[in-house]
Amino acid sequence: MLLLYTDGLVERRGSDLDAGVRRLVEVLGAELDRSAEELCDAVLAAMTDLANDDDIAVLLLRTAG
């Protein structure tokens, strides 16, 4: 699996960038059994909120099998 994302997914004003990356890793680890589409949806649901005012782009590539 390869996940590419812009900083808007993990970065928030007043929050530590490393904490955002750790949160993303936790979400991915908990959702690995999902399809690529479901995994993207889960990541976006867990990582975004109404306070987010930055753009977000996510690209997930996963091999079959």
Distance bins in CASP14 RR format, pairs under 12 A and 6 or more apart:
PFRMAT RR
TARGET T0000
AUTHOR 0000-0000-0000
RMODE 2
METHOD distances of the structure
MODEL  1
1 28 0 0 0 0 1 0 0 0 0 0 0
1 29 0 0 0 0 0 1 0 0 0 0 0
1 31 0 0 0 0 0 1 0 0 0 0 0
1 32 1 0 0 1 0 0 0 0 0 0 0
1 33 0 0 0 0 0 1 0 0 0 0 0
1 34 0 0 0 0 0 1 0 0 0 0 0
1 35 0 0 0 0 0 1 0 0 0 0 0
1 36 0 0 0 0 1 0 0 0 0 0 0
1 39 0 0 0 0 1 0 0 0 0 0 0
1 40 0 0 0 0 0 1 0 0 0 0 0
1 43 0 0 0 0 0 1 0 0 0 0 0
1 59 0 0 0 0 0 1 0 0 0 0 0
1 60 1 0 0 1 0 0 0 0 0 0 0
1 61 1 0 0 1 0 0 0 0 0 0 0
1 62 1 0 1 0 0 0 0 0 0 0 0
1 63 1 0 0 1 0 0 0 0 0 0 0
1 64 0 0 0 0 0 1 0 0 0 0 0
1 65 0 0 0 0 0 1 0 0 0 0 0
2 28 0 0 0 0 0 1 0 0 0 0 0
2 36 0 0 0 0 0 1 0 0 0 0 0
2 39 0 0 0 0 0 1 0 0 0 0 0
2 58 0 0 0 0 0 1 0 0 0 0 0
2 59 1 0 0 1 0 0 0 0 0 0 0
2 60 1 0 0 1 0 0 0 0 0 0 0
2 61 1 0 1 0 0 0 0 0 0 0 0
2 62 1 0 0 1 0 0 0 0 0 0 0
2 63 0 0 0 0 1 0 0 0 0 0 0
3 9 0 0 0 0 1 0 0 0 0 0 0
3 10 0 0 0 0 0 1 0 0 0 0 0
3 21 0 0 0 0 0 1 0 0 0 0 0
3 24 0 0 0 0 1 0 0 0 0 0 0
3 25 0 0 0 0 1 0 0 0 0 0 0
3 27 0 0 0 0 0 1 0 0 0 0 0
3 28 1 0 0 1 0 0 0 0 0 0 0
3 29 0 0 0 0 0 1 0 0 0 0 0
3 31 0 0 0 0 0 1 0 0 0 0 0
3 32 0 0 0 0 0 1 0 0 0 0 0
3 36 0 0 0 0 1 0 0 0 0 0 0
3 39 0 0 0 0 1 0 0 0 0 0 0
3 40 0 0 0 0 1 0 0 0 0 0 0
3 42 0 0 0 0 0 1 0 0 0 0 0
3 43 1 0 0 1 0 0 0 0 0 0 0
3 44 0 0 0 0 0 1 0 0 0 0 0
3 47 0 0 0 0 0 1 0 0 0 0 0
3 57 0 0 0 0 0 1 0 0 0 0 0
3 58 1 0 0 1 0 0 0 0 0 0 0
3 59 1 0 0 1 0 0 0 0 0 0 0
3 60 1 0 1 0 0 0 0 0 0 0 0
3 61 1 0 0 1 0 0 0 0 0 0 0
3 62 0 0 0 0 1 0 0 0 0 0 0
4 40 0 0 0 0 0 1 0 0 0 0 0
4 43 0 0 0 0 0 1 0 0 0 0 0
4 56 0 0 0 0 0 1 0 0 0 0 0
4 57 0 0 0 0 1 0 0 0 0 0 0
4 58 1 0 0 1 0 0 0 0 0 0 0
4 59 1 0 1 0 0 0 0 0 0 0 0
4 60 1 0 0 1 0 0 0 0 0 0 0
4 61 0 0 0 0 1 0 0 0 0 0 0
5 11 0 0 0 0 0 1 0 0 0 0 0
5 20 0 0 0 0 0 1 0 0 0 0 0
5 21 0 0 0 0 1 0 0 0 0 0 0
5 24 1 0 0 1 0 0 0 0 0 0 0
5 25 0 0 0 0 0 1 0 0 0 0 0
5 27 0 0 0 0 0 1 0 0 0 0 0
5 28 0 0 0 0 0 1 0 0 0 0 0
5 40 0 0 0 0 0 1 0 0 0 0 0
5 43 0 0 0 0 1 0 0 0 0 0 0
5 44 0 0 0 0 1 0 0 0 0 0 0
5 47 0 0 0 0 1 0 0 0 0 0 0
5 48 0 0 0 0 0 1 0 0 0 0 0
5 54 0 0 0 0 0 1 0 0 0 0 0
5 55 0 0 0 0 0 1 0 0 0 0 0
5 56 1 0 0 1 0 0 0 0 0 0 0
5 57 1 0 0 1 0 0 0 0 0 0 0
5 58 1 0 1 0 0 0 0 0 0 0 0
5 59 1 0 0 1 0 0 0 0 0 0 0
5 60 0 0 0 0 1 0 0 0 0 0 0
6 47 0 0 0 0 0 1 0 0 0 0 0
6 48 0 0 0 0 0 1 0 0 0 0 0
6 52 0 0 0 0 0 1 0 0 0 0 0
6 54 1 0 0 1 0 0 0 0 0 0 0
6 55 1 0 0 1 0 0 0 0 0 0 0
6 56 1 0 1 0 0 0 0 0 0 0 0
6 57 1 0 1 0 0 0 0 0 0 0 0
6 58 1 0 0 1 0 0 0 0 0 0 0
6 59 0 0 0 0 1 0 0 0 0 0 0
7 13 0 0 0 0 0 1 0 0 0 0 0
7 15 0 0 0 0 0 1 0 0 0 0 0
7 17 1 0 0 1 0 0 0 0 0 0 0
7 20 0 0 0 0 0 1 0 0 0 0 0
7 21 0 0 0 0 1 0 0 0 0 0 0
7 24 0 0 0 0 0 1 0 0 0 0 0
7 47 0 0 0 0 0 1 0 0 0 0 0
7 52 0 0 0 0 0 1 0 0 0 0 0
7 54 1 0 0 1 0 0 0 0 0 0 0
7 55 0 0 0 0 1 0 0 0 0 0 0
7 56 0 0 0 0 1 0 0 0 0 0 0
7 57 0 0 0 0 1 0 0 0 0 0 0
7 58 0 0 0 0 0 1 0 0 0 0 0
8 15 0 0 0 0 0 1 0 0 0 0 0
8 17 0 0 0 0 0 1 0 0 0 0 0
8 20 0 0 0 0 1 0 0 0 0 0 0
8 21 0 0 0 0 0 1 0 0 0 0 0
8 24 0 0 0 0 0 1 0 0 0 0 0
8 44 0 0 0 0 0 1 0 0 0 0 0
8 47 0 0 0 0 1 0 0 0 0 0 0
8 48 0 0 0 0 1 0 0 0 0 0 0
8 49 0 0 0 0 0 1 0 0 0 0 0
8 51 0 0 0 0 0 1 0 0 0 0 0
8 52 1 0 0 1 0 0 0 0 0 0 0
8 53 0 0 0 0 1 0 0 0 0 0 0
8 54 1 0 1 0 0 0 0 0 0 0 0
8 55 1 0 0 1 0 0 0 0 0 0 0
8 56 1 0 1 0 0 0 0 0 0 0 0
8 57 0 0 0 0 1 0 0 0 0 0 0
8 58 0 0 0 0 1 0 0 0 0 0 0
9 17 0 0 0 0 0 1 0 0 0 0 0
9 20 0 0 0 0 1 0 0 0 0 0 0
9 21 0 0 0 0 1 0 0 0 0 0 0
9 23 0 0 0 0 1 0 0 0 0 0 0
9 24 1 0 0 1 0 0 0 0 0 0 0
9 27 0 0 0 0 0 1 0 0 0 0 0
9 28 0 0 0 0 0 1 0 0 0 0 0
9 40 0 0 0 0 0 1 0 0 0 0 0
9 43 1 0 0 1 0 0 0 0 0 0 0
9 44 0 0 0 0 1 0 0 0 0 0 0
9 45 0 0 0 0 0 1 0 0 0 0 0
9 46 0 0 0 0 0 1 0 0 0 0 0
9 47 1 0 1 0 0 0 0 0 0 0 0
9 48 1 0 0 1 0 0 0 0 0 0 0
9 49 0 0 0 0 0 1 0 0 0 0 0
9 52 0 0 0 0 1 0 0 0 0 0 0
9 54 0 0 0 0 1 0 0 0 0 0 0
9 55 0 0 0 0 1 0 0 0 0 0 0
9 56 1 0 1 0 0 0 0 0 0 0 0
9 57 0 0 0 0 1 0 0 0 0 0 0
9 58 1 0 0 1 0 0 0 0 0 0 0
9 59 0 0 0 0 0 1 0 0 0 0 0
9 60 0 0 0 0 0 1 0 0 0 0 0
10 16 0 0 0 0 1 0 0 0 0 0 0
10 17 1 0 0 1 0 0 0 0 0 0 0
10 18 0 0 0 0 1 0 0 0 0 0 0
10 19 0 0 0 0 1 0 0 0 0 0 0
10 20 1 0 1 0 0 0 0 0 0 0 0
10 21 1 0 1 0 0 0 0 0 0 0 0
10 22 0 0 0 0 1 0 0 0 0 0 0
10 23 1 0 0 1 0 0 0 0 0 0 0
10 24 1 0 1 0 0 0 0 0 0 0 0
10 25 0 0 0 0 1 0 0 0 0 0 0
10 26 0 0 0 0 0 1 0 0 0 0 0
10 27 0 0 0 0 0 1 0 0 0 0 0
10 28 0 0 0 0 0 1 0 0 0 0 0
10 43 0 0 0 0 0 1 0 0 0 0 0
10 46 0 0 0 0 0 1 0 0 0 0 0
10 47 1 0 0 1 0 0 0 0 0 0 0
10 48 0 0 0 0 0 1 0 0 0 0 0
10 52 0 0 0 0 0 1 0 0 0 0 0
10 54 0 0 0 0 1 0 0 0 0 0 0
10 56 0 0 0 0 1 0 0 0 0 0 0
10 58 0 0 0 0 0 1 0 0 0 0 0
11 17 1 0 1 0 0 0 0 0 0 0 0
11 18 0 0 0 0 0 1 0 0 0 0 0
11 19 0 0 0 0 1 0 0 0 0 0 0
11 20 1 0 0 1 0 0 0 0 0 0 0
11 21 0 0 0 0 1 0 0 0 0 0 0
11 23 0 0 0 0 0 1 0 0 0 0 0
11 24 0 0 0 0 0 1 0 0 0 0 0
11 47 0 0 0 0 0 1 0 0 0 0 0
11 48 0 0 0 0 0 1 0 0 0 0 0
11 52 0 0 0 0 1 0 0 0 0 0 0
11 53 0 0 0 0 0 1 0 0 0 0 0
11 54 1 0 0 1 0 0 0 0 0 0 0
11 55 0 0 0 0 0 1 0 0 0 0 0
11 56 0 0 0 0 1 0 0 0 0 0 0
12 19 0 0 0 0 1 0 0 0 0 0 0
12 20 1 0 0 1 0 0 0 0 0 0 0
12 21 0 0 0 0 0 1 0 0 0 0 0
12 23 0 0 0 0 0 1 0 0 0 0 0
12 47 0 0 0 0 1 0 0 0 0 0 0
12 48 0 0 0 0 0 1 0 0 0 0 0
12 49 0 0 0 0 1 0 0 0 0 0 0
12 50 0 0 0 0 0 1 0 0 0 0 0
12 51 1 0 0 1 0 0 0 0 0 0 0
12 52 1 0 0 1 0 0 0 0 0 0 0
12 53 0 0 0 0 1 0 0 0 0 0 0
12 54 0 0 0 0 1 0 0 0 0 0 0
12 56 0 0 0 0 0 1 0 0 0 0 0
13 51 0 0 0 0 1 0 0 0 0 0 0
13 52 0 0 0 0 1 0 0 0 0 0 0
13 53 0 0 0 0 1 0 0 0 0 0 0
13 54 0 0 0 0 1 0 0 0 0 0 0
14 20 0 0 0 0 0 1 0 0 0 0 0
14 51 0 0 0 0 0 1 0 0 0 0 0
15 21 0 0 0 0 0 1 0 0 0 0 0
15 22 0 0 0 0 0 1 0 0 0 0 0
15 23 0 0 0 0 1 0 0 0 0 0 0
15 47 0 0 0 0 0 1 0 0 0 0 0
15 49 0 0 0 0 0 1 0 0 0 0 0
15 51 0 0 0 0 0 1 0 0 0 0 0
15 52 0 0 0 0 0 1 0 0 0 0 0
15 54 0 0 0 0 0 1 0 0 0 0 0
16 22 0 0 0 0 1 0 0 0 0 0 0
16 23 0 0 0 0 0 1 0 0 0 0 0
17 23 0 0 0 0 0 1 0 0 0 0 0
17 24 0 0 0 0 0 1 0 0 0 0 0
18 24 0 0 0 0 0 1 0 0 0 0 0
18 25 0 0 0 0 0 1 0 0 0 0 0
19 25 0 0 0 0 0 1 0 0 0 0 0
19 26 0 0 0 0 0 1 0 0 0 0 0
19 47 0 0 0 0 0 1 0 0 0 0 0
20 26 0 0 0 0 1 0 0 0 0 0 0
20 27 0 0 0 0 1 0 0 0 0 0 0
20 43 0 0 0 0 0 1 0 0 0 0 0
20 46 0 0 0 0 0 1 0 0 0 0 0
20 47 1 0 0 1 0 0 0 0 0 0 0
20 48 0 0 0 0 0 1 0 0 0 0 0
20 52 0 0 0 0 0 1 0 0 0 0 0
21 27 0 0 0 0 0 1 0 0 0 0 0
21 28 0 0 0 0 0 1 0 0 0 0 0
21 47 0 0 0 0 0 1 0 0 0 0 0
22 28 0 0 0 0 0 1 0 0 0 0 0
22 29 0 0 0 0 0 1 0 0 0 0 0
22 47 0 0 0 0 0 1 0 0 0 0 0
23 29 0 0 0 0 0 1 0 0 0 0 0
23 30 0 0 0 0 0 1 0 0 0 0 0
23 43 0 0 0 0 0 1 0 0 0 0 0
23 46 1 0 0 1 0 0 0 0 0 0 0
23 47 1 0 0 1 0 0 0 0 0 0 0
23 48 0 0 0 0 0 1 0 0 0 0 0
23 49 0 0 0 0 0 1 0 0 0 0 0
24 30 0 0 0 0 0 1 0 0 0 0 0
24 31 0 0 0 0 0 1 0 0 0 0 0
24 39 0 0 0 0 0 1 0 0 0 0 0
24 42 0 0 0 0 0 1 0 0 0 0 0
24 43 1 0 0 1 0 0 0 0 0 0 0
24 44 0 0 0 0 0 1 0 0 0 0 0
24 46 0 0 0 0 1 0 0 0 0 0 0
24 47 1 0 0 1 0 0 0 0 0 0 0
24 48 0 0 0 0 0 1 0 0 0 0 0
24 56 0 0 0 0 0 1 0 0 0 0 0
24 58 0 0 0 0 0 1 0 0 0 0 0
24 60 0 0 0 0 0 1 0 0 0 0 0
25 31 0 0 0 0 0 1 0 0 0 0 0
25 32 0 0 0 0 0 1 0 0 0 0 0
25 43 0 0 0 0 0 1 0 0 0 0 0
25 46 0 0 0 0 0 1 0 0 0 0 0
25 47 0 0 0 0 0 1 0 0 0 0 0
26 32 0 0 0 0 0 1 0 0 0 0 0
26 42 0 0 0 0 0 1 0 0 0 0 0
26 43 0 0 0 0 0 1 0 0 0 0 0
26 46 0 0 0 0 1 0 0 0 0 0 0
26 47 0 0 0 0 0 1 0 0 0 0 0
27 34 0 0 0 0 0 1 0 0 0 0 0
27 39 0 0 0 0 1 0 0 0 0 0 0
27 40 0 0 0 0 0 1 0 0 0 0 0
27 41 0 0 0 0 0 1 0 0 0 0 0
27 42 1 0 0 1 0 0 0 0 0 0 0
27 43 1 0 1 0 0 0 0 0 0 0 0
27 44 0 0 0 0 1 0 0 0 0 0 0
27 45 0 0 0 0 1 0 0 0 0 0 0
27 46 1 0 1 0 0 0 0 0 0 0 0
27 47 1 0 0 1 0 0 0 0 0 0 0
27 48 0 0 0 0 0 1 0 0 0 0 0
27 58 0 0 0 0 0 1 0 0 0 0 0
28 34 0 0 0 0 0 1 0 0 0 0 0
28 36 0 0 0 0 0 1 0 0 0 0 0
28 39 1 0 0 1 0 0 0 0 0 0 0
28 40 0 0 0 0 0 1 0 0 0 0 0
28 42 0 0 0 0 1 0 0 0 0 0 0
28 43 1 0 0 1 0 0 0 0 0 0 0
28 46 0 0 0 0 1 0 0 0 0 0 0
28 47 0 0 0 0 0 1 0 0 0 0 0
28 58 0 0 0 0 0 1 0 0 0 0 0
28 60 0 0 0 0 1 0 0 0 0 0 0
28 62 0 0 0 0 0 1 0 0 0 0 0
29 39 0 0 0 0 1 0 0 0 0 0 0
29 42 0 0 0 0 0 1 0 0 0 0 0
29 43 0 0 0 0 0 1 0 0 0 0 0
29 46 0 0 0 0 0 1 0 0 0 0 0
30 39 0 0 0 0 0 1 0 0 0 0 0
30 42 0 0 0 0 1 0 0 0 0 0 0
30 43 0 0 0 0 0 1 0 0 0 0 0
30 46 0 0 0 0 1 0 0 0 0 0 0
31 37 0 0 0 0 0 1 0 0 0 0 0
31 38 1 0 0 1 0 0 0 0 0 0 0
31 39 1 0 1 0 0 0 0 0 0 0 0
31 40 0 0 0 0 1 0 0 0 0 0 0
31 41 0 0 0 0 1 0 0 0 0 0 0
31 42 1 0 1 0 0 0 0 0 0 0 0
31 43 1 0 0 1 0 0 0 0 0 0 0
31 44 0 0 0 0 0 1 0 0 0 0 0
31 45 0 0 0 0 1 0 0 0 0 0 0
31 46 0 0 0 0 1 0 0 0 0 0 0
31 47 0 0 0 0 0 1 0 0 0 0 0
31 60 0 0 0 0 0 1 0 0 0 0 0
31 62 0 0 0 0 0 1 0 0 0 0 0
32 38 0 0 0 0 0 1 0 0 0 0 0
32 39 1 0 0 1 0 0 0 0 0 0 0
32 42 0 0 0 0 0 1 0 0 0 0 0
32 43 0 0 0 0 0 1 0 0 0 0 0
32 60 0 0 0 0 0 1 0 0 0 0 0
32 62 0 0 0 0 1 0 0 0 0 0 0
33 39 0 0 0 0 1 0 0 0 0 0 0
33 42 0 0 0 0 0 1 0 0 0 0 0
33 62 0 0 0 0 0 1 0 0 0 0 0
34 40 0 0 0 0 1 0 0 0 0 0 0
34 41 0 0 0 0 1 0 0 0 0 0 0
34 42 1 0 0 1 0 0 0 0 0 0 0
34 43 0 0 0 0 1 0 0 0 0 0 0
34 45 0 0 0 0 0 1 0 0 0 0 0
34 60 0 0 0 0 0 1 0 0 0 0 0
34 62 0 0 0 0 1 0 0 0 0 0 0
35 41 0 0 0 0 1 0 0 0 0 0 0
35 42 0 0 0 0 0 1 0 0 0 0 0
35 60 0 0 0 0 0 1 0 0 0 0 0
35 62 0 0 0 0 1 0 0 0 0 0 0
35 64 0 0 0 0 0 1 0 0 0 0 0
35 65 0 0 0 0 0 1 0 0 0 0 0
36 42 0 0 0 0 0 1 0 0 0 0 0
36 43 0 0 0 0 0 1 0 0 0 0 0
36 58 0 0 0 0 0 1 0 0 0 0 0
36 59 0 0 0 0 0 1 0 0 0 0 0
36 60 1 0 1 0 0 0 0 0 0 0 0
36 61 1 0 0 1 0 0 0 0 0 0 0
36 62 1 0 1 0 0 0 0 0 0 0 0
36 63 0 0 0 0 1 0 0 0 0 0 0
36 64 0 0 0 0 1 0 0 0 0 0 0
36 65 0 0 0 0 0 1 0 0 0 0 0
37 43 0 0 0 0 0 1 0 0 0 0 0
37 44 0 0 0 0 0 1 0 0 0 0 0
37 58 0 0 0 0 0 1 0 0 0 0 0
37 60 0 0 0 0 1 0 0 0 0 0 0
37 62 0 0 0 0 1 0 0 0 0 0 0
38 44 0 0 0 0 0 1 0 0 0 0 0
38 45 0 0 0 0 0 1 0 0 0 0 0
38 60 0 0 0 0 0 1 0 0 0 0 0
38 62 0 0 0 0 0 1 0 0 0 0 0
39 45 0 0 0 0 0 1 0 0 0 0 0
39 46 0 0 0 0 0 1 0 0 0 0 0
39 47 0 0 0 0 0 1 0 0 0 0 0
39 58 0 0 0 0 1 0 0 0 0 0 0
39 59 0 0 0 0 0 1 0 0 0 0 0
39 60 1 0 0 1 0 0 0 0 0 0 0
39 61 0 0 0 0 0 1 0 0 0 0 0
39 62 1 0 0 1 0 0 0 0 0 0 0
40 46 0 0 0 0 0 1 0 0 0 0 0
40 47 0 0 0 0 0 1 0 0 0 0 0
40 48 0 0 0 0 0 1 0 0 0 0 0
40 56 0 0 0 0 0 1 0 0 0 0 0
40 57 0 0 0 0 0 1 0 0 0 0 0
40 58 1 0 1 0 0 0 0 0 0 0 0
40 59 0 0 0 0 1 0 0 0 0 0 0
40 60 1 0 1 0 0 0 0 0 0 0 0
40 61 0 0 0 0 0 1 0 0 0 0 0
40 62 0 0 0 0 1 0 0 0 0 0 0
41 47 0 0 0 0 0 1 0 0 0 0 0
41 48 0 0 0 0 0 1 0 0 0 0 0
41 58 0 0 0 0 0 1 0 0 0 0 0
41 60 0 0 0 0 0 1 0 0 0 0 0
42 48 0 0 0 0 0 1 0 0 0 0 0
42 58 0 0 0 0 0 1 0 0 0 0 0
42 60 0 0 0 0 0 1 0 0 0 0 0
43 56 0 0 0 0 1 0 0 0 0 0 0
43 58 1 0 0 1 0 0 0 0 0 0 0
43 59 0 0 0 0 0 1 0 0 0 0 0
43 60 1 0 0 1 0 0 0 0 0 0 0
44 52 0 0 0 0 0 1 0 0 0 0 0
44 56 1 0 0 1 0 0 0 0 0 0 0
44 57 0 0 0 0 0 1 0 0 0 0 0
44 58 1 0 0 1 0 0 0 0 0 0 0
44 60 0 0 0 0 0 1 0 0 0 0 0
45 58 0 0 0 0 0 1 0 0 0 0 0
46 58 0 0 0 0 0 1 0 0 0 0 0
47 54 0 0 0 0 0 1 0 0 0 0 0
47 56 0 0 0 0 1 0 0 0 0 0 0
47 58 0 0 0 0 1 0 0 0 0 0 0
48 54 0 0 0 0 1 0 0 0 0 0 0
48 55 0 0 0 0 0 1 0 0 0 0 0
48 56 1 0 0 1 0 0 0 0 0 0 0
48 58 0 0 0 0 0 1 0 0 0 0 0
49 56 0 0 0 0 0 1 0 0 0 0 0
END
